[in-house]
């Protein structure tokens, strides 16, 4: 995965290094400071693990463990489990041609099916690809337990119009890999999936994440993600009761089109390191970031109210 140097993070919230956003007077530190904090957290985790005393010199090298991958992003099922998710979606009802459609024979024909939504943590919302990792807390702290991902149905109205009887709606099967580093359970989650009707265009995302206990009722979640820059993306954490906390979002910007899917996942998307306060039963109660405390509603609203497309984007 590419090293994340710059991106966007809550709670301003800016979402791309190319799109500075004015911070409200009561906002936490700037997006640049938030990115630096998240990157520093990930680097510090690595240094601490490498310095941990061991019985044998050979064991100083941390083990890599491939997680079992399910055919959907797994959900936390019981107290002590937390899910961390990344989703790639398109804000429009369709994309690939004029958003208003092409007039062919009196019909307005659209292109590839999109998701027609903004940033969200709703588990029922569709996505071009969704993937996630569930962490389970035990005596040694949080450890990655399982991973998985899937795509929702896709189609192309223009191709279907031009070639009747062909190009039915299809559901792609993304490639999902999740590798946990031991000890400590830091996870690298990678996914790639193409639009079924255009297999040369893969949506690629690489994300590093970690969940750790910082107090009796506090948990820190750290995540840094890079991708193709197209389409939109979002990341969030969820507890076993369904409460969710945004970790970051990626807006589309001017000039970003489906052709950007060619190549590797090298565009910094977002990076965050924040503390979640929990109730006695382990469910999320509040978010702490930059020395400020937010209710879940206050924190998530900063992202849900954002436009998924930056000014001038197509």
C-alpha positions as CSV (number, residue, x, y, z in Angstrom):
1,X,0.0,0.0,0.0
2,X,1.2,3.5,-0.7
3,X,2.3,5.5,2.4
4,X,-0.4,8.0,3.3
5,X,1.2,11.5,3.6
6,X,-1.8,13.7,3.0
7,X,-5.6,13.2,2.7
8,X,-8.7,14.3,4.5
9,X,-10.0,13.6,7.9
10,X,-12.7,14.7,10.3
11,X,-14.1,16.8,11.6
12,X,-13.8,19.9,9.4
13,X,-14.6,17.9,7.3
14,X,-12.3,18.3,4.2
15,X,-11.9,15.2,2.1
16,X,-9.2,15.7,-0.4
17,X,-5.8,17.3,-0.4
18,X,-6.9,19.3,-3.5
19,X,-10.0,20.7,-1.8
20,X,-9.3,22.9,1.3
21,X,-12.5,23.5,3.3
22,X,-12.9,26.4,5.7
23,X,-13.2,25.1,9.2
24,X,-16.0,26.4,11.5
25,X,-14.8,28.4,14.5
26,X,-15.5,25.4,16.9
27,X,-13.8,22.8,14.7
28,X,-11.0,20.5,15.9
29,X,-7.5,20.8,14.3
30,X,-7.1,21.2,10.6
31,X,-7.4,18.2,8.2
32,X,-3.6,18.3,7.7
33,X,-3.0,18.0,11.4
34,X,-5.5,15.2,11.6
35,X,-3.7,13.3,8.8
36,X,-0.4,13.8,10.5
37,X,-1.8,12.5,13.8
38,X,-3.2,9.4,12.2
39,X,0.0,8.6,10.3
40,X,2.0,9.2,13.4
41,X,-0.3,6.8,15.3
42,X,0.3,4.0,12.7
43,X,4.0,4.6,12.7
44,X,4.2,4.5,16.5
45,X,2.3,1.2,16.6
46,X,4.9,-0.3,14.3
47,X,7.8,1.0,16.3
48,X,6.3,-0.2,19.6
49,X,5.7,-3.7,18.2
50,X,9.2,-3.9,16.7
51,X,10.7,-3.0,20.1
52,X,8.6,-5.4,22.2
53,X,10.9,-7.8,24.2
54,X,10.8,-11.4,23.0
55,X,12.3,-14.7,24.1
56,X,13.9,-15.5,20.8
57,X,15.5,-13.0,18.3
58,X,13.6,-14.7,15.4
59,X,10.3,-13.9,17.0
60,X,11.0,-10.1,16.8
61,X,9.6,-10.3,13.3
62,X,5.9,-9.9,13.5
63,X,3.8,-12.6,11.9
64,X,1.4,-12.0,9.1
65,X,-1.9,-13.8,9.3
66,X,-4.5,-13.9,6.5
67,X,-8.0,-13.5,7.8
68,X,-10.9,-15.7,6.7
69,X,-12.9,-13.7,4.1
70,X,-16.7,-13.9,3.9
71,X,-18.9,-13.1,1.0
72,X,-20.1,-9.9,2.7
73,X,-18.7,-7.3,5.0
74,X,-19.1,-9.0,8.4
75,X,-21.0,-7.4,11.3
76,X,-20.1,-7.4,15.0
77,X,-22.4,-9.8,16.7
78,X,-21.7,-9.5,20.4
79,X,-20.3,-7.2,23.0
80,X,-16.5,-6.9,22.6
81,X,-16.7,-6.9,18.8
82,X,-16.2,-3.8,16.6
83,X,-16.4,-3.6,12.8
84,X,-14.4,-1.2,10.7
85,X,-15.7,-0.6,7.1
86,X,-14.7,1.0,3.9
87,X,-17.2,1.5,1.0
88,X,-16.8,2.7,-2.6
89,X,-20.0,4.1,-4.1
90,X,-21.1,6.6,-6.7
91,X,-23.3,9.4,-5.7
92,X,-25.3,9.6,-8.9
93,X,-28.1,7.4,-10.1
94,X,-25.9,6.7,-13.1
95,X,-22.5,7.6,-14.4
96,X,-20.3,7.3,-17.5
97,X,-22.5,9.5,-19.8
98,X,-24.2,12.9,-19.3
99,X,-25.9,12.8,-15.9
100,X,-29.1,13.9,-17.6
101,X,-28.9,11.0,-20.0
102,X,-28.6,10.8,-23.8
103,X,-31.6,11.3,-26.0
104,X,-31.8,8.4,-28.3
105,X,-35.1,8.0,-30.1
106,X,-37.0,10.0,-27.6
107,X,-35.7,8.2,-24.6
108,X,-33.2,9.6,-22.1
109,X,-30.6,6.8,-21.7
110,X,-28.3,6.8,-18.8
111,X,-25.0,4.9,-18.3
112,X,-23.7,2.7,-15.5
113,X,-25.9,2.3,-12.5
114,X,-24.8,4.3,-9.5
115,X,-26.0,4.4,-5.9
116,X,-27.8,7.7,-5.9
117,X,-26.9,8.8,-2.4
118,X,-24.6,10.8,-0.2
119,X,-22.2,9.8,2.6
120,X,-23.9,7.4,5.0
121,X,-23.3,4.6,7.6
122,X,-26.6,2.9,6.8
123,X,-26.0,-0.8,6.3
124,X,-28.9,-1.0,3.8
125,X,-27.3,1.6,1.4
126,X,-25.9,0.1,-1.8
127,X,-22.2,0.4,-2.8
128,X,-20.1,-0.5,-5.7
129,X,-17.9,-2.4,-3.2
130,X,-18.1,-2.7,0.6
131,X,-15.6,-4.4,2.8
132,X,-14.8,-4.6,6.4
133,X,-13.0,-6.3,9.3
134,X,-14.4,-7.3,12.7
135,X,-12.1,-7.0,15.7
136,X,-12.8,-9.0,18.9
137,X,-11.5,-7.9,22.3
138,X,-9.8,-10.6,24.4
139,X,-7.2,-10.8,27.2
140,X,-4.5,-9.5,24.8
141,X,-6.6,-6.6,23.5
142,X,-8.4,-6.2,20.2
143,X,-7.5,-8.8,17.5
144,X,-8.8,-9.0,14.0
145,X,-11.3,-11.9,13.8
146,X,-12.8,-12.0,10.3
147,X,-13.2,-10.0,7.1
148,X,-15.2,-9.9,3.9
149,X,-16.8,-7.9,1.2
150,X,-19.3,-7.8,-1.7
151,X,-20.6,-5.7,-4.5
152,X,-24.2,-4.6,-5.2
153,X,-25.9,-5.1,-8.6
154,X,-24.8,-3.0,-11.5
155,X,-25.9,-2.4,-15.1
156,X,-25.6,-0.1,-18.0
157,X,-28.7,1.3,-19.6
158,X,-26.9,2.7,-22.7
159,X,-25.3,-0.6,-23.6
160,X,-28.7,-2.4,-23.1
161,X,-30.4,0.1,-25.4
162,X,-27.8,-0.2,-28.1
163,X,-27.7,-4.0,-27.8
164,X,-31.1,-5.3,-26.9
165,X,-31.2,-8.6,-25.2
166,X,-27.6,-8.3,-24.0
167,X,-25.9,-6.7,-21.0
168,X,-28.3,-7.6,-18.2
169,X,-27.8,-6.3,-14.7
170,X,-25.0,-8.2,-12.9
171,X,-23.4,-8.4,-9.6
172,X,-19.6,-8.3,-9.5
173,X,-17.5,-10.4,-7.1
174,X,-14.7,-8.2,-5.7
175,X,-11.4,-9.6,-4.5
176,X,-10.9,-8.9,-0.8
177,X,-7.7,-9.5,1.2
178,X,-7.2,-8.8,4.8
179,X,-3.9,-9.4,6.6
180,X,-3.4,-9.1,10.3
181,X,0.0,-8.3,11.8
182,X,0.7,-10.1,15.1
183,X,1.0,-9.2,17.9
184,X,-1.4,-6.3,18.1
185,X,-3.8,-7.1,15.3
186,X,-3.1,-4.2,12.9
187,X,-4.9,-5.0,9.7
188,X,-4.2,-4.2,6.0
189,X,-7.5,-4.5,4.1
190,X,-7.4,-4.4,0.3
191,X,-10.2,-4.8,-2.2
192,X,-10.5,-4.6,-6.0
193,X,-13.5,-5.1,-8.1
194,X,-14.6,-4.2,-11.6
195,X,-17.9,-3.1,-13.1
196,X,-19.1,-6.4,-14.6
197,X,-19.6,-4.8,-18.0
198,X,-16.3,-3.1,-18.1
199,X,-13.8,-5.6,-16.5
200,X,-10.7,-3.5,-17.3
201,X,-11.7,-0.8,-14.8
202,X,-11.0,-2.0,-11.3
203,X,-12.0,0.0,-8.2
204,X,-8.9,-0.4,-5.9
205,X,-8.7,0.6,-2.2
206,X,-5.9,-0.2,0.3
207,X,-6.6,0.6,4.0
208,X,-4.6,0.2,7.2
209,X,-6.6,0.1,10.4
210,X,-6.3,-0.7,14.1
211,X,-8.6,-0.8,17.1
212,X,-7.0,-0.5,20.6
213,X,-8.2,-0.1,24.1
214,X,-7.1,3.3,25.6
215,X,-9.1,3.2,28.8
216,X,-11.8,1.4,30.7
217,X,-14.5,3.0,28.5
218,X,-12.4,4.4,25.6
219,X,-11.2,2.9,22.3
220,X,-9.0,4.4,19.7
221,X,-9.6,3.6,16.0
222,X,-6.9,4.6,13.5
223,X,-7.3,4.2,9.7
224,X,-5.5,5.4,6.6
225,X,-6.8,4.7,3.1
226,X,-5.6,5.2,-0.5
227,X,-7.4,4.3,-3.7
228,X,-8.0,5.3,-7.3
229,X,-9.8,8.5,-6.4
230,X,-13.0,7.3,-8.1
231,X,-15.7,6.9,-7.1
232,X,-16.7,8.3,-3.7
233,X,-15.6,6.5,-0.6
234,X,-16.4,6.4,3.1
235,X,-15.1,4.7,6.2
236,X,-16.8,4.1,9.6
237,X,-16.7,1.9,12.7
238,X,-19.8,0.1,14.1
239,X,-20.5,-1.6,17.4
240,X,-22.6,-4.7,18.0
241,X,-25.8,-2.7,18.6
242,X,-25.5,-0.9,15.2
243,X,-24.2,2.4,16.4
244,X,-21.7,3.9,13.8
245,X,-19.0,6.5,13.8
246,X,-17.6,8.1,10.6
247,X,-13.8,7.8,10.2
248,X,-13.5,9.7,6.9
249,X,-15.0,10.3,3.4
250,X,-13.7,11.0,-0.1
251,X,-15.4,13.4,-2.4
252,X,-15.2,13.3,-6.1
253,X,-13.3,16.3,-7.5
254,X,-13.1,18.1,-10.8
255,X,-11.7,15.9,-13.6
256,X,-12.2,12.6,-11.7
257,X,-13.9,10.1,-14.0
258,X,-14.3,6.4,-14.4
259,X,-11.1,6.3,-16.5
260,X,-9.2,7.1,-13.2
261,X,-9.8,3.5,-12.2
262,X,-7.0,2.4,-14.4
263,X,-3.8,1.7,-12.5
264,X,-3.0,1.1,-8.8
265,X,-4.6,2.6,-5.7
266,X,-2.3,5.5,-5.1
267,X,-4.5,8.5,-4.3
268,X,-4.6,9.4,-0.6
269,X,-8.3,9.3,0.4
270,X,-8.6,9.9,4.1
271,X,-6.8,9.3,7.3
272,X,-8.1,9.5,10.9
273,X,-7.2,8.6,14.5
274,X,-10.0,9.3,17.0
275,X,-11.1,8.1,20.4
276,X,-14.6,6.6,20.9
277,X,-16.2,6.7,24.4
278,X,-18.3,3.6,25.2
279,X,-21.1,2.7,27.6
280,X,-20.7,-0.1,30.1
281,X,-22.1,-2.6,27.6
282,X,-19.4,-1.6,25.1
283,X,-21.7,0.4,22.7
284,X,-20.5,3.7,21.3
285,X,-21.5,6.8,23.2
286,X,-19.4,9.7,22.0
287,X,-16.4,10.7,19.9
288,X,-13.3,12.6,21.1
289,X,-11.1,14.3,18.6
290,X,-8.6,17.2,18.9
291,X,-9.5,17.6,22.6
292,X,-13.2,18.1,21.9
293,X,-16.1,15.7,22.7
294,X,-19.0,15.1,20.2
295,X,-22.2,13.1,20.5
296,X,-22.5,10.5,17.8
297,X,-25.2,12.6,16.1
298,X,-23.0,15.7,16.1
299,X,-20.0,13.9,14.7
300,X,-21.7,12.0,12.0
301,X,-23.8,15.0,10.9
302,X,-20.6,16.7,9.7
303,X,-20.2,14.0,7.1
304,X,-23.8,13.3,6.3
305,X,-24.4,16.9,5.4
306,X,-21.4,17.1,3.0
307,X,-22.0,17.2,-0.7
308,X,-20.5,14.0,-2.3
309,X,-19.1,16.1,-5.2
310,X,-16.7,19.0,-4.9
311,X,-17.4,22.2,-6.8
312,X,-16.8,21.8,-10.5
313,X,-16.6,18.0,-10.3
314,X,-18.2,15.9,-13.0
